[in-house]
C-alpha cells in the first residue's frame, strides 16, 4: 500500500503478485542492504538506476565513500544481475567553487574508467532547484549559474568520455536538445529495456503525469517522500529532515506501508494492474 502524497488518508493497494508485475525499477545510491536478498526477487524482472556522483559529505552527508565502498558495491551488483540491468546515473550535475566544470570532467572520467565493464549506459541531468525544499537546502552550496553554453560544453565533453569507454549516454528530463552530442532522451522507466530483458514486447504508453521532457512510460510509484537517510542536499524527495526522522522511526516491517500503519480514517482503493505483454 502507498499513501497519496497530496492526500494523506488516500491509500492505494497494489498487487505485488508476480503475475501482476511486469517489472520493477529500483532507484538507489546504495543497494548494499539488498544484495544478499536479491534471491527473494527471483520471480520478477527488475533493473537498477544506481546514482554514483563525485560529491563529498558536504553534498551527500550520509553516503559511504565512493572509491572505498560504492564503486565496489556497484561492481558487485553488476556481477550478480548483469551489466544490462544496472544503469549508472551521474546526476544531478551542479557547479560551485569546489565542483567546477574541470572537476566534473576528471571525476566523470575516473568513475567511467571504473564502471565501464559493469554497465552499458550512463544517464546525466542538471540540477533543478524548482522542486519544493531543494532551493533552501542547497543555499549553503553557493551554486554557480549554469548557462546553456556551459551545459552544452559539459555535455559534449562528458559524451566524448562516455564514448571512449563504450557507454551509451542519455539525459533525464532535460529540455535542451543534446542529441547533437550523441546524448539521447532518457526513459528511466524504459519499456524497451524491460521488453529486451523479458524477451517480449510491451504495450505501454508514455506516462502522462510526468514533465513533457520525461520519456518514462506509465508506472506505479510505491515509494514515499521523506524516508531516505542519505541526506543529499539536492534531493527533491526529501525536503524535510524532521519528517525523514519521524518517518524512519515510524517504519514497521509488518506494515504494508513504508512508514506507519493503515488507520481507521484511511480510504483504501485497489489499483487495477494489467500485464502489458503484446499479443
C-alpha positions as CSV (number, residue, x, y, z in Angstrom):
1,X,0.0,0.0,0.0
2,X,1.1,3.6,-0.6
3,X,-0.3,6.9,0.5
4,X,-1.1,9.8,-1.9
5,X,1.5,12.4,-1.0
6,X,-1.1,15.1,-1.6
7,X,-3.9,13.4,0.4
8,X,-2.6,11.5,3.5
9,X,-5.7,9.4,4.0
10,X,-6.0,8.3,0.4
11,X,-4.3,4.9,0.2
12,X,-3.7,2.8,-2.8
13,X,-3.4,-1.0,-2.6
14,X,-1.2,-2.6,-5.3
15,X,-0.8,-6.2,-6.0
16,X,2.8,-7.4,-6.0
17,X,1.9,-10.9,-7.1
18,X,4.5,-12.0,-9.7
19,X,1.8,-12.5,-12.4
20,X,0.6,-8.9,-11.8
21,X,4.0,-7.2,-12.1
22,X,5.6,-6.5,-15.4
23,X,8.9,-5.3,-13.9
24,X,10.4,-3.4,-11.0
25,X,12.8,-0.5,-11.3
26,X,14.8,0.5,-8.3
27,X,16.4,3.9,-7.7
28,X,19.3,3.8,-5.3
29,X,22.6,5.4,-4.2
30,X,23.5,2.4,-2.0
31,X,21.9,-1.0,-2.6
32,X,24.2,-2.8,-0.2
33,X,21.4,-3.9,2.2
34,X,19.6,-5.6,-0.7
35,X,22.5,-7.6,-2.2
36,X,22.2,-10.7,-0.1
37,X,18.4,-10.7,-0.5
38,X,18.1,-10.4,-4.3
39,X,17.2,-14.1,-4.5
40,X,13.8,-13.1,-3.0
41,X,13.1,-11.3,-6.3
42,X,13.7,-14.3,-8.5
43,X,10.1,-14.3,-9.7
44,X,10.4,-10.8,-11.0
45,X,12.2,-9.0,-13.7
46,X,14.0,-5.8,-12.4
47,X,16.8,-3.4,-13.0
48,X,18.6,-0.7,-11.1
49,X,19.1,3.0,-11.6
50,X,22.3,3.5,-9.5
51,X,23.3,7.1,-8.8
52,X,27.1,7.4,-8.3
53,X,28.3,11.0,-8.2
54,X,31.6,12.7,-7.3
55,X,30.3,14.7,-4.4
56,X,31.6,14.6,-0.8
57,X,29.9,14.8,2.6
58,X,29.2,18.4,2.0
59,X,26.5,17.4,-0.5
60,X,25.7,13.8,0.3
61,X,26.3,13.6,4.0
62,X,25.4,10.1,4.9
63,X,26.7,8.1,1.9
64,X,29.6,5.7,2.2
65,X,32.8,6.7,0.4
66,X,32.7,6.5,-3.3
67,X,36.1,4.8,-4.1
68,X,36.2,2.9,-0.8
69,X,32.7,1.4,-1.0
70,X,30.1,2.5,-3.6
71,X,32.2,1.7,-6.6
72,X,32.8,-1.8,-5.3
73,X,29.1,-2.2,-4.4
74,X,28.2,-1.2,-8.0
75,X,30.5,-3.8,-9.4
76,X,29.2,-6.5,-7.0
77,X,25.6,-5.7,-8.0
78,X,26.6,-5.9,-11.7
79,X,28.3,-9.2,-11.2
80,X,25.0,-10.6,-9.7
81,X,22.4,-9.3,-12.2
82,X,24.5,-8.3,-15.3
83,X,25.6,-5.1,-16.8
84,X,22.5,-4.6,-18.8
85,X,20.4,-4.4,-15.6
86,X,22.3,-1.6,-13.9
87,X,22.3,2.0,-15.2
88,X,24.8,4.4,-13.9
89,X,23.3,7.8,-13.0
90,X,25.7,10.8,-12.9
91,X,23.1,13.3,-11.7
92,X,22.3,15.9,-10.8
93,X,25.2,17.9,-12.0
94,X,25.8,21.0,-10.0
95,X,28.6,23.6,-10.1
96,X,30.2,25.7,-7.4
97,X,33.6,26.9,-6.3
98,X,34.6,23.3,-5.4
99,X,32.7,21.3,-8.0
100,X,33.8,23.1,-11.1
101,X,33.5,22.1,-14.8
102,X,37.0,20.8,-14.8
103,X,36.3,18.8,-11.6
104,X,33.4,17.1,-13.4
105,X,35.5,16.2,-16.4
106,X,38.1,14.5,-14.3
107,X,35.6,12.9,-11.9
108,X,33.4,11.5,-14.6
109,X,36.3,10.0,-16.5
110,X,37.6,8.4,-13.3
111,X,34.2,6.8,-12.4
112,X,33.7,5.8,-16.1
113,X,37.0,4.0,-16.1
114,X,35.9,2.0,-13.0
115,X,32.4,1.2,-14.2
116,X,32.5,0.7,-17.9
117,X,32.8,-3.1,-17.7
118,X,29.9,-3.2,-15.3
119,X,27.2,-1.2,-17.1
120,X,26.2,-0.2,-20.6
121,X,24.7,3.2,-20.1
122,X,25.1,6.4,-18.1
123,X,22.3,9.0,-17.5
124,X,23.0,12.6,-16.7
125,X,20.9,15.6,-15.7
126,X,21.5,19.1,-14.4
127,X,20.3,20.3,-11.0
128,X,16.8,21.7,-10.9
129,X,16.2,24.0,-7.9
130,X,12.5,24.4,-8.7
131,X,11.4,21.5,-6.6
132,X,10.0,22.3,-3.1
133,X,12.6,22.2,-0.5
134,X,15.6,22.0,-2.9
135,X,16.2,25.7,-3.1
136,X,16.5,26.2,0.6
137,X,18.6,23.0,1.1
138,X,21.2,24.0,-1.5
139,X,21.8,27.5,-0.3
140,X,24.9,26.5,1.6
141,X,26.4,25.1,-1.5
142,X,26.6,28.6,-3.1
143,X,25.9,27.2,-6.6
144,X,27.2,29.0,-9.7
145,X,24.9,29.9,-12.6
146,X,24.6,27.2,-15.2
147,X,24.0,28.9,-18.5
148,X,23.1,26.9,-21.6
149,X,26.5,27.3,-23.2
150,X,28.2,25.7,-20.2
151,X,25.7,22.9,-20.2
152,X,26.5,22.3,-23.9
153,X,30.2,22.3,-23.2
154,X,29.9,19.9,-20.3
155,X,27.6,17.6,-22.2
156,X,29.9,17.5,-25.2
157,X,32.9,16.6,-23.2
158,X,31.2,14.0,-21.0
159,X,29.7,12.4,-24.1
160,X,33.2,12.0,-25.6
161,X,34.4,10.4,-22.4
162,X,31.5,8.0,-22.3
163,X,32.0,7.1,-25.9
164,X,35.7,6.3,-25.3
165,X,34.6,3.8,-22.7
166,X,31.8,2.3,-24.8
167,X,29.0,3.8,-22.7
168,X,25.7,4.9,-24.2
169,X,24.6,8.3,-22.7
170,X,21.2,9.9,-22.3
171,X,19.8,12.8,-20.3
172,X,16.9,12.7,-17.9
173,X,14.1,15.2,-18.4
174,X,16.2,17.9,-20.0
175,X,14.6,20.5,-22.3
176,X,17.9,21.0,-24.1
177,X,18.5,19.1,-27.3
178,X,21.7,17.2,-26.6
179,X,21.4,14.8,-29.5
180,X,24.0,16.8,-31.4
181,X,26.4,15.3,-28.8
182,X,25.1,11.8,-29.2
183,X,23.1,12.1,-26.0
184,X,19.6,10.7,-26.2
185,X,16.5,11.4,-24.1
186,X,16.3,9.1,-21.1
187,X,13.5,6.8,-20.3
188,X,14.3,5.8,-16.8
189,X,11.2,3.6,-16.7
190,X,12.0,2.1,-20.1
191,X,9.7,-0.3,-21.8
192,X,12.4,-1.0,-24.4
193,X,14.8,-2.3,-21.8
194,X,12.2,-4.3,-20.0
195,X,11.0,-5.8,-23.2
196,X,14.6,-6.9,-24.0
197,X,15.0,-8.4,-20.6
198,X,11.6,-10.1,-20.6
199,X,12.0,-11.4,-24.2
200,X,8.7,-10.0,-25.4
201,X,7.3,-6.6,-26.4
202,X,5.3,-4.5,-24.0
203,X,2.2,-2.4,-24.9
204,X,2.6,0.6,-22.6
205,X,2.2,4.4,-23.2
206,X,4.2,7.4,-22.0
207,X,3.5,8.5,-18.5
208,X,1.1,11.5,-18.9
209,X,1.7,12.6,-15.3
210,X,5.4,13.5,-15.9
211,X,7.1,16.5,-17.4
212,X,7.0,16.9,-21.1
213,X,10.7,16.2,-21.4
214,X,10.4,13.0,-19.4
215,X,10.5,9.8,-21.6
216,X,9.3,7.4,-18.9
217,X,6.4,5.1,-19.6
218,X,3.4,4.7,-17.2
219,X,4.2,3.0,-13.9
220,X,3.0,2.8,-10.3
221,X,5.3,4.5,-7.7
222,X,5.2,2.7,-4.4
223,X,7.8,4.9,-2.7
224,X,7.3,7.6,-0.1
225,X,8.7,11.1,0.3
226,X,10.9,12.0,3.2
227,X,12.0,8.5,4.1
228,X,15.7,8.4,2.8
229,X,18.5,9.0,5.3
230,X,21.3,9.7,2.7
231,X,21.0,13.4,3.4
232,X,21.7,14.6,-0.2
233,X,21.0,18.4,-0.3
234,X,19.8,18.4,-3.9
235,X,17.1,15.7,-3.4
236,X,13.5,16.7,-4.2
237,X,12.1,13.6,-2.5
238,X,13.5,14.6,1.0
239,X,12.7,18.2,1.7
240,X,12.1,18.0,5.4
241,X,14.7,16.3,7.6
242,X,12.4,16.3,10.6
243,X,9.9,14.4,8.6
244,X,12.6,12.0,7.5
245,X,13.5,11.1,11.1
246,X,9.8,10.7,12.0
247,X,9.0,8.5,9.0
248,X,12.1,6.3,9.6
249,X,11.1,5.9,13.3
250,X,7.6,5.0,12.2
251,X,8.7,2.2,9.9
252,X,7.0,-1.1,10.8
253,X,8.3,-4.1,8.9
254,X,5.0,-5.8,9.3
255,X,3.0,-2.9,7.8
256,X,2.1,-2.7,4.1
257,X,3.0,1.0,4.2
258,X,6.6,2.2,4.3
259,X,6.0,4.3,7.4
260,X,3.2,3.9,9.9
261,X,0.1,1.7,9.6
262,X,-3.2,1.8,8.0
263,X,-5.7,3.7,10.1
264,X,-9.5,3.8,10.5
265,X,-9.7,7.1,8.7
266,X,-7.8,5.9,5.7
267,X,-9.7,5.3,2.4
268,X,-8.3,2.3,0.6
269,X,-8.7,1.8,-3.1
270,X,-7.3,-1.1,-5.0
271,X,-5.4,-0.1,-8.2
272,X,-6.1,-2.3,-11.2
273,X,-3.0,-3.5,-12.9
274,X,-2.7,-5.0,-16.3
275,X,0.0,-7.1,-17.8
276,X,1.4,-5.3,-20.7
277,X,2.7,-8.1,-23.0
278,X,1.8,-7.5,-26.6
279,X,-0.2,-10.3,-28.2
